[in-house]
Amino acid sequence: MKQTLLRIRQYYGLNLRDLAEAAQVDDEIVYAMLMNKPVTRIEAEQVLRGVEKITGVHYTLQDIAVRISTGC
């Protein structure tokens, strides 16, 4: 079973705003991922890079359960 961004956020105590800033995306993108709503592949990868910037742990789309919007 893949990890979710919500579980990772809870485990590391990540703040939504800090994560959005580290990922250089709008808060709404991080929120969408937390709520398992579709985001583009690029947005998802940016958020995962933000997680890495904060935690030092590298995550990929293969590691995390993310809904990717159709056509992206």
mmCIF file as Biopython writes it, N, C-alpha, C and O atoms, coordinates in Angstrom:
data_model
#
loop_
_atom_site.group_PDB
_atom_site.id
_atom_site.type_symbol
_atom_site.label_atom_id
_atom_site.label_alt_id
_atom_site.label_comp_id
_atom_site.label_asym_id
_atom_site.label_entity_id
_atom_site.label_seq_id
_atom_site.pdbx_PDB_ins_code
_atom_site.Cartn_x
_atom_site.Cartn_y
_atom_site.Cartn_z
_atom_site.occupancy
_atom_site.B_iso_or_equiv
_atom_site.auth_seq_id
_atom_site.auth_asym_id
_atom_site.pdbx_PDB_model_num
ATOM 1   N N  . MET A ? 1  ? 0.847  -1.194 0.000   1.0 0.0 1  A 1 
ATOM 2   C CA . MET A ? 1  ? 0.000  0.000  0.000   1.0 0.0 1  A 1 
ATOM 3   C C  . MET A ? 1  ? 0.883  1.245  0.000   1.0 0.0 1  A 1 
ATOM 4   O O  . MET A ? 1  ? 1.799  1.374  0.811   1.0 0.0 1  A 1 
ATOM 5   N N  . LYS A ? 2  ? 0.590  2.153  -0.922  1.0 0.0 2  A 1 
ATOM 6   C CA . LYS A ? 2  ? 1.371  3.381  -1.025  1.0 0.0 2  A 1 
ATOM 7   C C  . LYS A ? 2  ? 1.030  4.342  0.108   1.0 0.0 2  A 1 
ATOM 8   O O  . LYS A ? 2  ? -0.080 4.339  0.641   1.0 0.0 2  A 1 
ATOM 9   N N  . GLN A ? 3  ? 2.007  5.156  0.457   1.0 0.0 3  A 1 
ATOM 10  C CA . GLN A ? 3  ? 1.792  6.232  1.417   1.0 0.0 3  A 1 
ATOM 11  C C  . GLN A ? 3  ? 0.896  7.295  0.790   1.0 0.0 3  A 1 
ATOM 12  O O  . GLN A ? 3  ? 0.785  7.374  -0.434  1.0 0.0 3  A 1 
ATOM 13  N N  . THR A ? 4  ? 0.271  8.097  1.610   1.0 0.0 4  A 1 
ATOM 14  C CA . THR A ? 4  ? -0.468 9.262  1.125   1.0 0.0 4  A 1 
ATOM 15  C C  . THR A ? 4  ? 0.235  10.518 1.616   1.0 0.0 4  A 1 
ATOM 16  O O  . THR A ? 4  ? 0.981  10.488 2.594   1.0 0.0 4  A 1 
ATOM 17  N N  . LEU A ? 5  ? -0.014 11.608 0.929   1.0 0.0 5  A 1 
ATOM 18  C CA . LEU A ? 5  ? 0.564  12.876 1.378   1.0 0.0 5  A 1 
ATOM 19  C C  . LEU A ? 5  ? 0.037  13.229 2.765   1.0 0.0 5  A 1 
ATOM 20  O O  . LEU A ? 5  ? 0.765  13.800 3.576   1.0 0.0 5  A 1 
ATOM 21  N N  . LEU A ? 6  ? -1.210 12.897 3.042   1.0 0.0 6  A 1 
ATOM 22  C CA . LEU A ? 6  ? -1.781 13.186 4.358   1.0 0.0 6  A 1 
ATOM 23  C C  . LEU A ? 6  ? -0.999 12.468 5.463   1.0 0.0 6  A 1 
ATOM 24  O O  . LEU A ? 6  ? -0.691 13.065 6.494   1.0 0.0 6  A 1 
ATOM 25  N N  . ARG A ? 7  ? -0.683 11.204 5.252   1.0 0.0 7  A 1 
ATOM 26  C CA . ARG A ? 7  ? 0.094  10.453 6.259   1.0 0.0 7  A 1 
ATOM 27  C C  . ARG A ? 7  ? 1.495  11.024 6.426   1.0 0.0 7  A 1 
ATOM 28  O O  . ARG A ? 7  ? 2.004  11.129 7.541   1.0 0.0 7  A 1 
ATOM 29  N N  . ILE A ? 8  ? 2.110  11.391 5.311   1.0 0.0 8  A 1 
ATOM 30  C CA . ILE A ? 8  ? 3.455  11.984 5.381   1.0 0.0 8  A 1 
ATOM 31  C C  . ILE A ? 8  ? 3.397  13.313 6.116   1.0 0.0 8  A 1 
ATOM 32  O O  . ILE A ? 8  ? 4.261  13.617 6.939   1.0 0.0 8  A 1 
ATOM 33  N N  . ARG A ? 9  ? 2.381  14.098 5.815   1.0 0.0 9  A 1 
ATOM 34  C CA . ARG A ? 9  ? 2.213  15.395 6.493   1.0 0.0 9  A 1 
ATOM 35  C C  . ARG A ? 9  ? 2.056  15.194 7.998   1.0 0.0 9  A 1 
ATOM 36  O O  . ARG A ? 9  ? 2.668  15.906 8.794   1.0 0.0 9  A 1 
ATOM 37  N N  . GLN A ? 10 ? 1.239  14.227 8.378   1.0 0.0 10 A 1 
ATOM 38  C CA . GLN A ? 10 ? 1.026  13.950 9.803   1.0 0.0 10 A 1 
ATOM 39  C C  . GLN A ? 10 ? 2.296  13.427 10.470  1.0 0.0 10 A 1 
ATOM 40  O O  . GLN A ? 10 ? 2.632  13.840 11.580  1.0 0.0 10 A 1 
ATOM 41  N N  . TYR A ? 11 ? 2.999  12.525 9.797   1.0 0.0 11 A 1 
ATOM 42  C CA . TYR A ? 11 ? 4.211  11.926 10.358  1.0 0.0 11 A 1 
ATOM 43  C C  . TYR A ? 11 ? 5.275  12.982 10.653  1.0 0.0 11 A 1 
ATOM 44  O O  . TYR A ? 11 ? 5.887  12.973 11.722  1.0 0.0 11 A 1 
ATOM 45  N N  . TYR A ? 12 ? 5.491  13.885 9.707   1.0 0.0 12 A 1 
ATOM 46  C CA . TYR A ? 12 ? 6.527  14.905 9.871   1.0 0.0 12 A 1 
ATOM 47  C C  . TYR A ? 12 ? 5.996  16.191 10.499  1.0 0.0 12 A 1 
ATOM 48  O O  . TYR A ? 12 ? 6.777  17.102 10.777  1.0 0.0 12 A 1 
ATOM 49  N N  . GLY A ? 13 ? 4.699  16.285 10.725  1.0 0.0 13 A 1 
ATOM 50  C CA . GLY A ? 13 ? 4.126  17.506 11.289  1.0 0.0 13 A 1 
ATOM 51  C C  . GLY A ? 13 ? 4.242  18.683 10.339  1.0 0.0 13 A 1 
ATOM 52  O O  . GLY A ? 13 ? 4.492  19.812 10.763  1.0 0.0 13 A 1 
ATOM 53  N N  . LEU A ? 14 ? 4.059  18.416 9.049   1.0 0.0 14 A 1 
ATOM 54  C CA . LEU A ? 14 ? 4.216  19.464 8.047   1.0 0.0 14 A 1 
ATOM 55  C C  . LEU A ? 14 ? 3.030  20.420 8.062   1.0 0.0 14 A 1 
ATOM 56  O O  . LEU A ? 14 ? 1.878  20.010 8.202   1.0 0.0 14 A 1 
ATOM 57  N N  . ASN A ? 15 ? 3.335  21.679 7.917   1.0 0.0 15 A 1 
ATOM 58  C CA . ASN A ? 15 ? 2.332  22.733 7.818   1.0 0.0 15 A 1 
ATOM 59  C C  . ASN A ? 15 ? 1.981  22.927 6.344   1.0 0.0 15 A 1 
ATOM 60  O O  . ASN A ? 15 ? 2.877  22.995 5.503   1.0 0.0 15 A 1 
ATOM 61  N N  . LEU A ? 16 ? 0.703  23.016 6.025   1.0 0.0 16 A 1 
ATOM 62  C CA . LEU A ? 16 ? 0.261  23.153 4.639   1.0 0.0 16 A 1 
ATOM 63  C C  . LEU A ? 16 ? 0.913  24.354 3.966   1.0 0.0 16 A 1 
ATOM 64  O O  . LEU A ? 16 ? 1.412  24.235 2.847   1.0 0.0 16 A 1 
ATOM 65  N N  . ARG A ? 17 ? 0.918  25.475 4.607   1.0 0.0 17 A 1 
ATOM 66  C CA . ARG A ? 17 ? 1.492  26.703 4.026   1.0 0.0 17 A 1 
ATOM 67  C C  . ARG A ? 17 ? 2.990  26.553 3.785   1.0 0.0 17 A 1 
ATOM 68  O O  . ARG A ? 17 ? 3.490  26.952 2.734   1.0 0.0 17 A 1 
ATOM 69  N N  . ASP A ? 18 ? 3.716  25.977 4.756   1.0 0.0 18 A 1 
ATOM 70  C CA . ASP A ? 18 ? 5.157  25.769 4.588   1.0 0.0 18 A 1 
ATOM 71  C C  . ASP A ? 18 ? 5.443  24.817 3.432   1.0 0.0 18 A 1 
ATOM 72  O O  . ASP A ? 18 ? 6.384  25.021 2.666   1.0 0.0 18 A 1 
ATOM 73  N N  . LEU A ? 19 ? 4.626  23.782 3.315   1.0 0.0 19 A 1 
ATOM 74  C CA . LEU A ? 19 ? 4.806  22.823 2.239   1.0 0.0 19 A 1 
ATOM 75  C C  . LEU A ? 19 ? 4.533  23.472 0.884   1.0 0.0 19 A 1 
ATOM 76  O O  . LEU A ? 19 ? 5.273  23.242 -0.073  1.0 0.0 19 A 1 
ATOM 77  N N  . ALA A ? 20 ? 3.489  24.272 0.798   1.0 0.0 20 A 1 
ATOM 78  C CA . ALA A ? 20 ? 3.170  24.973 -0.451  1.0 0.0 20 A 1 
ATOM 79  C C  . ALA A ? 20 ? 4.303  25.925 -0.837  1.0 0.0 20 A 1 
ATOM 80  O O  . ALA A ? 20 ? 4.673  26.011 -2.007  1.0 0.0 20 A 1 
ATOM 81  N N  . GLU A ? 21 ? 4.845  26.630 0.135   1.0 0.0 21 A 1 
ATOM 82  C CA . GLU A ? 21 ? 5.953  27.548 -0.143  1.0 0.0 21 A 1 
ATOM 83  C C  . GLU A ? 21 ? 7.193  26.795 -0.606  1.0 0.0 21 A 1 
ATOM 84  O O  . GLU A ? 21 ? 7.850  27.207 -1.562  1.0 0.0 21 A 1 
ATOM 85  N N  . ALA A ? 22 ? 7.515  25.695 0.064   1.0 0.0 22 A 1 
ATOM 86  C CA . ALA A ? 22 ? 8.688  24.900 -0.322  1.0 0.0 22 A 1 
ATOM 87  C C  . ALA A ? 22 ? 8.516  24.325 -1.724  1.0 0.0 22 A 1 
ATOM 88  O O  . ALA A ? 22 ? 9.485  24.205 -2.473  1.0 0.0 22 A 1 
ATOM 89  N N  . ALA A ? 23 ? 7.280  23.971 -2.076  1.0 0.0 23 A 1 
ATOM 90  C CA . ALA A ? 23 ? 6.983  23.385 -3.387  1.0 0.0 23 A 1 
ATOM 91  C C  . ALA A ? 23 ? 6.766  24.439 -4.459  1.0 0.0 23 A 1 
ATOM 92  O O  . ALA A ? 23 ? 6.724  24.121 -5.647  1.0 0.0 23 A 1 
ATOM 93  N N  . GLN A ? 24 ? 6.628  25.686 -4.046  1.0 0.0 24 A 1 
ATOM 94  C CA . GLN A ? 24 ? 6.338  26.800 -4.948  1.0 0.0 24 A 1 
ATOM 95  C C  . GLN A ? 24 ? 5.036  26.565 -5.723  1.0 0.0 24 A 1 
ATOM 96  O O  . GLN A ? 24 ? 4.969  26.748 -6.938  1.0 0.0 24 A 1 
ATOM 97  N N  . VAL A ? 25 ? 4.009  26.154 -4.978  1.0 0.0 25 A 1 
ATOM 98  C CA . VAL A ? 25 ? 2.663  25.979 -5.538  1.0 0.0 25 A 1 
ATOM 99  C C  . VAL A ? 25 ? 1.669  26.676 -4.623  1.0 0.0 25 A 1 
ATOM 100 O O  . VAL A ? 25 ? 1.994  27.026 -3.489  1.0 0.0 25 A 1 
ATOM 101 N N  . ASP A ? 26 ? 0.457  26.876 -5.124  1.0 0.0 26 A 1 
ATOM 102 C CA . ASP A ? 26 ? -0.604 27.457 -4.305  1.0 0.0 26 A 1 
ATOM 103 C C  . ASP A ? 26 ? -1.014 26.471 -3.214  1.0 0.0 26 A 1 
ATOM 104 O O  . ASP A ? 26 ? -0.900 25.257 -3.378  1.0 0.0 26 A 1 
ATOM 105 N N  . ASP A ? 27 ? -1.489 27.013 -2.110  1.0 0.0 27 A 1 
ATOM 106 C CA . ASP A ? 27 ? -1.984 26.171 -1.017  1.0 0.0 27 A 1 
ATOM 107 C C  . ASP A ? 27 ? -3.036 25.177 -1.509  1.0 0.0 27 A 1 
ATOM 108 O O  . ASP A ? 27 ? -3.118 24.048 -1.026  1.0 0.0 27 A 1 
ATOM 109 N N  . GLU A ? 28 ? -3.843 25.624 -2.488  1.0 0.0 28 A 1 
ATOM 110 C CA . GLU A ? 28 ? -4.930 24.781 -2.982  1.0 0.0 28 A 1 
ATOM 111 C C  . GLU A ? 28 ? -4.429 23.483 -3.608  1.0 0.0 28 A 1 
ATOM 112 O O  . GLU A ? 28 ? -5.118 22.464 -3.557  1.0 0.0 28 A 1 
ATOM 113 N N  . ILE A ? 29 ? -3.244 23.512 -4.194  1.0 0.0 29 A 1 
ATOM 114 C CA . ILE A ? 29 ? -2.670 22.304 -4.798  1.0 0.0 29 A 1 
ATOM 115 C C  . ILE A ? 29 ? -2.315 21.306 -3.705  1.0 0.0 29 A 1 
ATOM 116 O O  . ILE A ? 29 ? -2.635 20.123 -3.817  1.0 0.0 29 A 1 
ATOM 117 N N  . VAL A ? 30 ? -1.665 21.767 -2.665  1.0 0.0 30 A 1 
ATOM 118 C CA . VAL A ? 30 ? -1.318 20.881 -1.549  1.0 0.0 30 A 1 
ATOM 119 C C  . VAL A ? 30 ? -2.593 20.350 -0.908  1.0 0.0 30 A 1 
ATOM 120 O O  . VAL A ? 30 ? -2.691 19.160 -0.607  1.0 0.0 30 A 1 
ATOM 121 N N  . TYR A ? 31 ? -3.559 21.220 -0.701  1.0 0.0 31 A 1 
ATOM 122 C CA . TYR A ? 31 ? -4.832 20.793 -0.100  1.0 0.0 31 A 1 
ATOM 123 C C  . TYR A ? 31 ? -5.501 19.725 -0.966  1.0 0.0 31 A 1 
ATOM 124 O O  . TYR A ? 31 ? -6.008 18.732 -0.444  1.0 0.0 31 A 1 
ATOM 125 N N  . ALA A ? 32 ? -5.505 19.925 -2.279  1.0 0.0 32 A 1 
ATOM 126 C CA . ALA A ? 32 ? -6.111 18.939 -3.179  1.0 0.0 32 A 1 
ATOM 127 C C  . ALA A ? 32 ? -5.426 17.585 -3.026  1.0 0.0 32 A 1 
ATOM 128 O O  . ALA A ? 32 ? -6.093 16.552 -2.966  1.0 0.0 32 A 1 
ATOM 129 N N  . MET A ? 33 ? -4.104 17.588 -2.964  1.0 0.0 33 A 1 
ATOM 130 C CA . MET A ? 33 ? -3.388 16.315 -2.789  1.0 0.0 33 A 1 
ATOM 131 C C  . MET A ? 33 ? -3.701 15.682 -1.443  1.0 0.0 33 A 1 
ATOM 132 O O  . MET A ? 33 ? -3.844 14.463 -1.342  1.0 0.0 33 A 1 
ATOM 133 N N  . LEU A ? 34 ? -3.806 16.498 -0.422  1.0 0.0 34 A 1 
ATOM 134 C CA . LEU A ? 34 ? -4.136 15.970 0.912   1.0 0.0 34 A 1 
ATOM 135 C C  . LEU A ? 34 ? -5.517 15.329 0.934   1.0 0.0 34 A 1 
ATOM 136 O O  . LEU A ? 34 ? -5.745 14.354 1.651   1.0 0.0 34 A 1 
ATOM 137 N N  . MET A ? 35 ? -6.443 15.883 0.139   1.0 0.0 35 A 1 
ATOM 138 C CA . MET A ? 35 ? -7.817 15.380 0.092   1.0 0.0 35 A 1 
ATOM 139 C C  . MET A ? 35 ? -8.025 14.338 -1.013  1.0 0.0 35 A 1 
ATOM 140 O O  . MET A ? 35 ? -9.155 13.950 -1.309  1.0 0.0 35 A 1 
ATOM 141 N N  . ASN A ? 36 ? -6.915 13.891 -1.617  1.0 0.0 36 A 1 
ATOM 142 C CA . ASN A ? 36 ? -6.946 12.882 -2.675  1.0 0.0 36 A 1 
ATOM 143 C C  . ASN A ? 36 ? -7.759 13.327 -3.890  1.0 0.0 36 A 1 
ATOM 144 O O  . ASN A ? 36 ? -8.472 12.534 -4.504  1.0 0.0 36 A 1 
ATOM 145 N N  . LYS A ? 37 ? -7.636 14.610 -4.219  1.0 0.0 37 A 1 
ATOM 146 C CA . LYS A ? 37 ? -8.264 15.146 -5.419  1.0 0.0 37 A 1 
ATOM 147 C C  . LYS A ? 37 ? -7.207 15.212 -6.524  1.0 0.0 37 A 1 
ATOM 148 O O  . LYS A ? 37 ? -6.017 15.323 -6.227  1.0 0.0 37 A 1 
ATOM 149 N N  . PRO A ? 38 ? -7.619 15.146 -7.784  1.0 0.0 38 A 1 
ATOM 150 C CA . PRO A ? 38 ? -6.635 15.125 -8.866  1.0 0.0 38 A 1 
ATOM 151 C C  . PRO A ? 38 ? -5.866 16.433 -9.022  1.0 0.0 38 A 1 
ATOM 152 O O  . PRO A ? 38 ? -6.416 17.526 -8.888  1.0 0.0 38 A 1 
ATOM 153 N N  . VAL A ? 39 ? -4.587 16.281 -9.308  1.0 0.0 39 A 1 
ATOM 154 C CA . VAL A ? 39 ? -3.696 17.397 -9.632  1.0 0.0 39 A 1 
ATOM 155 C C  . VAL A ? 39 ? -2.898 16.969 -10.858 1.0 0.0 39 A 1 
ATOM 156 O O  . VAL A ? 39 ? -2.880 15.791 -11.215 1.0 0.0 39 A 1 
ATOM 157 N N  . THR A ? 40 ? -2.243 17.925 -11.497 1.0 0.0 40 A 1 
ATOM 158 C CA . THR A ? 40 ? -1.419 17.550 -12.652 1.0 0.0 40 A 1 
ATOM 159 C C  . THR A ? 40 ? -0.158 16.839 -12.162 1.0 0.0 40 A 1 
ATOM 160 O O  . THR A ? 40 ? 0.234  16.964 -11.002 1.0 0.0 40 A 1 
ATOM 161 N N  . ARG A ? 41 ? 0.457  16.103 -13.061 1.0 0.0 41 A 1 
ATOM 162 C CA . ARG A ? 41 ? 1.706  15.404 -12.729 1.0 0.0 41 A 1 
ATOM 163 C C  . ARG A ? 41 ? 2.780  16.410 -12.285 1.0 0.0 41 A 1 
ATOM 164 O O  . ARG A ? 41 ? 3.513  16.167 -11.326 1.0 0.0 41 A 1 
ATOM 165 N N  . ILE A ? 42 ? 2.855  17.525 -12.988 1.0 0.0 42 A 1 
ATOM 166 C CA . ILE A ? 42 ? 3.852  18.546 -12.644 1.0 0.0 42 A 1 
ATOM 167 C C  . ILE A ? 42 ? 3.608  19.083 -11.236 1.0 0.0 42 A 1 
ATOM 168 O O  . ILE A ? 42 ? 4.549  19.227 -10.456 1.0 0.0 42 A 1 
ATOM 169 N N  . GLU A ? 43 ? 2.354  19.379 -10.907 1.0 0.0 43 A 1 
ATOM 170 C CA . GLU A ? 43 ? 2.028  19.881 -9.563  1.0 0.0 43 A 1 
ATOM 171 C C  . GLU A ? 43 ? 2.389  18.847 -8.501  1.0 0.0 43 A 1 
ATOM 172 O O  . GLU A ? 43 ? 2.967  19.187 -7.469  1.0 0.0 43 A 1 
ATOM 173 N N  . ALA A ? 44 ? 2.048  17.593 -8.754  1.0 0.0 44 A 1 
ATOM 174 C CA . ALA A ? 44 ? 2.350  16.525 -7.788  1.0 0.0 44 A 1 
ATOM 175 C C  . ALA A ? 44 ? 3.854  16.401 -7.569  1.0 0.0 44 A 1 
ATOM 176 O O  . ALA A ? 44 ? 4.310  16.259 -6.434  1.0 0.0 44 A 1 
ATOM 177 N N  . GLU A ? 45 ? 4.619  16.454 -8.646  1.0 0.0 45 A 1 
ATOM 178 C CA . GLU A ? 45 ? 6.076  16.360 -8.525  1.0 0.0 45 A 1 
ATOM 179 C C  . GLU A ? 45 ? 6.647  17.552 -7.771  1.0 0.0 45 A 1 
ATOM 180 O O  . GLU A ? 45 ? 7.586  17.402 -6.989  1.0 0.0 45 A 1 
ATOM 181 N N  . GLN A ? 46 ? 6.083  18.737 -8.002  1.0 0.0 46 A 1 
ATOM 182 C CA . GLN A ? 46 ? 6.534  19.930 -7.276  1.0 0.0 46 A 1 
ATOM 183 C C  . GLN A ? 46 ? 6.274  19.766 -5.773  1.0 0.0 46 A 1 
ATOM 184 O O  . GLN A ? 46 ? 7.133  20.089 -4.953  1.0 0.0 46 A 1 
ATOM 185 N N  . VAL A ? 47 ? 5.106  19.271 -5.424  1.0 0.0 47 A 1 
ATOM 186 C CA . VAL A ? 47 ? 4.780  19.078 -4.005  1.0 0.0 47 A 1 
ATOM 187 C C  . VAL A ? 47 ? 5.730  18.056 -3.382  1.0 0.0 47 A 1 
ATOM 188 O O  . VAL A ? 47 ? 6.191  18.247 -2.257  1.0 0.0 47 A 1 
ATOM 189 N N  . LEU A ? 48 ? 6.021  16.992 -4.092  1.0 0.0 48 A 1 
ATOM 190 C CA . LEU A ? 48 ? 6.936  15.988 -3.548  1.0 0.0 48 A 1 
ATOM 191 C C  . LEU A ? 48 ? 8.344  16.552 -3.387  1.0 0.0 48 A 1 
ATOM 192 O O  . LEU A ? 48 ? 9.053  16.185 -2.450  1.0 0.0 48 A 1 
ATOM 193 N N  . ARG A ? 49 ? 8.754  17.435 -4.287  1.0 0.0 49 A 1 
ATOM 194 C CA . ARG A ? 49 ? 10.054 18.116 -4.105  1.0 0.0 49 A 1 
ATOM 195 C C  . ARG A ? 49 ? 10.019 19.015 -2.871  1.0 0.0 49 A 1 
ATOM 196 O O  . ARG A ? 49 ? 11.014 19.140 -2.157  1.0 0.0 49 A 1 
ATOM 197 N N  . GLY A ? 50 ? 8.865  19.641 -2.627  1.0 0.0 50 A 1 
ATOM 198 C CA . GLY A ? 50 ? 8.718  20.455 -1.418  1.0 0.0 50 A 1 
ATOM 199 C C  . GLY A ? 50 ? 8.836  19.617 -0.162  1.0 0.0 50 A 1 
ATOM 200 O O  . GLY A ? 50 ? 9.464  20.032 0.811   1.0 0.0 50 A 1 
ATOM 201 N N  . VAL A ? 51 ? 8.230  18.436 -0.181  1.0 0.0 51 A 1 
ATOM 202 C CA . VAL A ? 51 ? 8.355  17.520 0.957   1.0 0.0 51 A 1 
ATOM 203 C C  . VAL A ? 51 ? 9.825  17.189 1.186   1.0 0.0 51 A 1 
ATOM 204 O O  . VAL A ? 51 ? 10.302 17.184 2.321   1.0 0.0 51 A 1 
ATOM 205 N N  . GLU A ? 52 ? 10.536 16.912 0.098   1.0 0.0 52 A 1 
ATOM 206 C CA . GLU A ? 52 ? 11.960 16.578 0.212   1.0 0.0 52 A 1 
ATOM 207 C C  . GLU A ? 52 ? 12.775 17.746 0.767   1.0 0.0 52 A 1 
ATOM 208 O O  . GLU A ? 52 ? 13.668 17.546 1.590   1.0 0.0 52 A 1 
ATOM 209 N N  . LYS A ? 53 ? 12.468 18.961 0.317   1.0 0.0 53 A 1 
ATOM 210 C CA . LYS A ? 53 ? 13.188 20.139 0.830   1.0 0.0 53 A 1 
ATOM 211 C C  . LYS A ? 53 ? 13.049 20.253 2.339   1.0 0.0 53 A 1 
ATOM 212 O O  . LYS A ? 53 ? 14.005 20.600 3.032   1.0 0.0 53 A 1 
ATOM 213 N N  . ILE A ? 54 ? 11.867 19.963 2.842   1.0 0.0 54 A 1 
ATOM 214 C CA . ILE A ? 54 ? 11.608 20.120 4.277   1.0 0.0 54 A 1 
ATOM 215 C C  . ILE A ? 54 ? 12.129 18.933 5.088   1.0 0.0 54 A 1 
ATOM 216 O O  . ILE A ? 54 ? 12.723 19.115 6.151   1.0 0.0 54 A 1 
ATOM 217 N N  . THR A ? 55 ? 11.903 17.717 4.583   1.0 0.0 55 A 1 
ATOM 218 C CA . THR A ? 55 ? 12.207 16.518 5.376   1.0 0.0 55 A 1 
ATOM 219 C C  . THR A ? 55 ? 13.552 15.878 5.065   1.0 0.0 55 A 1 
ATOM 220 O O  . THR A ? 55 ? 14.110 15.154 5.889   1.0 0.0 55 A 1 
ATOM 221 N N  . GLY A ? 56 ? 14.070 16.151 3.863   1.0 0.0 56 A 1 
ATOM 222 C CA . GLY A ? 56 ? 15.297 15.491 3.438   1.0 0.0 56 A 1 
ATOM 223 C C  . GLY A ? 56 ? 15.066 14.086 2.898   1.0 0.0 56 A 1 
ATOM 224 O O  . GLY A ? 56 ? 16.019 13.378 2.575   1.0 0.0 56 A 1 
ATOM 225 N N  . VAL A ? 57 ? 13.806 13.683 2.800   1.0 0.0 57 A 1 
ATOM 226 C CA . VAL A ? 57 ? 13.452 12.350 2.305   1.0 0.0 57 A 1 
ATOM 227 C C  . VAL A ? 57 ? 12.900 12.485 0.894   1.0 0.0 57 A 1 
ATOM 228 O O  . VAL A ? 57 ? 12.006 13.292 0.638   1.0 0.0 57 A 1 
ATOM 229 N N  . HIS A ? 58 ? 13.446 11.679 -0.027  1.0 0.0 58 A 1 
ATOM 230 C CA . HIS A ? 58 ? 13.031 11.724 -1.429  1.0 0.0 58 A 1 
ATOM 231 C C  . HIS A ? 58 ? 11.834 10.817 -1.653  1.0 0.0 58 A 1 
ATOM 232 O O  . HIS A ? 58 ? 11.886 9.623  -1.360  1.0 0.0 58 A 1 
ATOM 233 N N  . TYR A ? 59 ? 10.749 11.390 -2.175  1.0 0.0 59 A 1 
ATOM 234 C CA . TYR A ? 59 ? 9.555  10.633 -2.542  1.0 0.0 59 A 1 
ATOM 235 C C  . TYR A ? 59 ? 9.306  10.824 -4.034  1.0 0.0 59 A 1 
ATOM 236 O O  . TYR A ? 59 ? 9.586  11.888 -4.586  1.0 0.0 59 A 1 
ATOM 237 N N  . THR A ? 60 ? 8.777  9.785  -4.681  1.0 0.0 60 A 1 
ATOM 238 C CA . THR A ? 60 ? 8.409  9.869  -6.094  1.0 0.0 60 A 1 
ATOM 239 C C  . THR A ? 60 ? 6.933  9.528  -6.235  1.0 0.0 60 A 1 
ATOM 240 O O  . THR A ? 60 ? 6.282  9.115  -5.275  1.0 0.0 60 A 1 
ATOM 241 N N  . LEU A ? 61 ? 6.420  9.706  -7.436  1.0 0.0 61 A 1 
ATOM 242 C CA . LEU A ? 61 ? 5.026  9.353  -7.686  1.0 0.0 61 A 1 
ATOM 243 C C  . LEU A ? 61 ? 4.793  7.851  -7.558  1.0 0.0 61 A 1 
ATOM 244 O O  . LEU A ? 61 ? 3.656  7.410  -7.387  1.0 0.0 61 A 1 
ATOM 245 N N  . GLN A ? 62 ? 5.861  7.067  -7.641  1.0 0.0 62 A 1 
ATOM 246 C CA . GLN A ? 62 ? 5.733  5.627  -7.436  1.0 0.0 62 A 1 
ATOM 247 C C  . GLN A ? 62 ? 5.586  5.282  -5.956  1.0 0.0 62 A 1 
ATOM 248 O O  . GLN A ? 62 ? 5.078  4.213  -5.614  1.0 0.0 62 A 1 
ATOM 249 N N  . ASP A ? 63 ? 6.028  6.183  -5.078  1.0 0.0 63 A 1 
ATOM 250 C CA . ASP A ? 63 ? 5.973  5.943  -3.634  1.0 0.0 63 A 1 
ATOM 251 C C  . ASP A ? 63 ? 4.673  6.414  -2.993  1.0 0.0 63 A 1 
ATOM 252 O O  . ASP A ? 63 ? 4.249  5.875  -1.970  1.0 0.0 63 A 1 
ATOM 253 N N  . ILE A ? 64 ? 4.040  7.418  -3.596  1.0 0.0 64 A 1 
ATOM 254 C CA . ILE A ? 64 ? 2.925  8.108  -2.982  1.0 0.0 64 A 1 
ATOM 255 C C  . ILE A ? 64 ? 1.642  7.903  -3.810  1.0 0.0 64 A 1 
ATOM 256 O O  . ILE A ? 64 ? 1.674  7.954  -5.040  1.0 0.0 64 A 1 
ATOM 257 N N  . ALA A ? 65 ? 0.546  7.676  -3.137  1.0 0.0 65 A 1 
ATOM 258 C CA . ALA A ? 65 ? -0.751 7.558  -3.811  1.0 0.0 65 A 1 
ATOM 259 C C  . ALA A ? 65 ? -1.230 8.963  -4.162  1.0 0.0 65 A 1 
ATOM 260 O O  . ALA A ? 65 ? -1.601 9.741  -3.284  1.0 0.0 65 A 1 
ATOM 261 N N  . VAL A ? 66 ? -1.218 9.277  -5.450  1.0 0.0 66 A 1 
ATOM 262 C CA . VAL A ? 66 ? -1.628 10.597 -5.934  1.0 0.0 66 A 1 
ATOM 263 C C  . VAL A ? 66 ? -2.569 10.398 -7.113  1.0 0.0 66 A 1 
ATOM 264 O O  . VAL A ? 66 ? -2.313 9.583  -7.999  1.0 0.0 66 A 1 
ATOM 265 N N  . ARG A ? 67 ? -3.656 11.152 -7.111  1.0 0.0 67 A 1 
ATOM 266 C CA . ARG A ? 67 ? -4.569 11.129 -8.265  1.0 0.0 67 A 1 
ATOM 267 C C  . ARG A ? 67 ? -4.079 12.160 -9.269  1.0 0.0 67 A 1 
ATOM 268 O O  . ARG A ? 67 ? -4.059 13.357 -8.984  1.0 0.0 67 A 1 
ATOM 269 N N  . ILE A ? 68 ? -3.685 11.690 -10.441 1.0 0.0 68 A 1 
ATOM 270 C CA . ILE A ? 68 ? -3.209 12.568 -11.506 1.0 0.0 68 A 1 
ATOM 271 C C  . ILE A ? 68 ? -4.370 12.869 -12.441 1.0 0.0 68 A 1 
ATOM 272 O O  . ILE A ? 68 ? -5.064 11.959 -12.895 1.0 0.0 68 A 1 
ATOM 273 N N  . SER A ? 69 ? -4.578 14.160 -12.729 1.0 0.0 69 A 1 
ATOM 274 C CA . SER A ? 69 ? -5.691 14.534 -13.598 1.0 0.0 69 A 1 
ATOM 275 C C  . SER A ? 69 ? -5.446 14.014 -15.008 1.0 0.0 69 A 1 
ATOM 276 O O  . SER A ? 69 ? -4.306 13.938 -15.467 1.0 0.0 69 A 1 
ATOM 277 N N  . THR A ? 70 ? -6.511 13.665 -15.673 1.0 0.0 70 A 1 
ATOM 278 C CA . THR A ? 70 ? -6.467 13.072 -17.008 1.0 0.0 70 A 1 
ATOM 279 C C  . THR A ? 70 ? -5.797 14.009 -18.007 1.0 0.0 70 A 1 
ATOM 280 O O  . THR A ? 70 ? -6.036 15.217 -18.018 1.0 0.0 70 A 1 
ATOM 281 N N  . GLY A ? 71 ? -4.961 13.421 -18.835 1.0 0.0 71 A 1 
ATOM 282 C CA . GLY A ? 71 ? -4.304 14.196 -19.884 1.0 0.0 71 A 1 
ATOM 283 C C  . GLY A ? 71 ? -3.039 14.878 -19.467 1.0 0.0 71 A 1 
ATOM 284 O O  . GLY A ? 71 ? -2.445 15.605 -20.263 1.0 0.0 71 A 1 
ATOM 285 N N  . CYS A ? 72 ? -2.590 14.666 -18.215 1.0 0.0 72 A 1 
ATOM 286 C CA . CYS A ? 72 ? -1.371 15.342 -17.758 1.0 0.0 72 A 1 
ATOM 287 C C  . CYS A ? 72 ? -0.331 14.332 -17.340 1.0 0.0 72 A 1 
ATOM 288 O O  . CYS A ? 72 ? 0.765  14.709 -16.925 1.0 0.0 72 A 1 
#
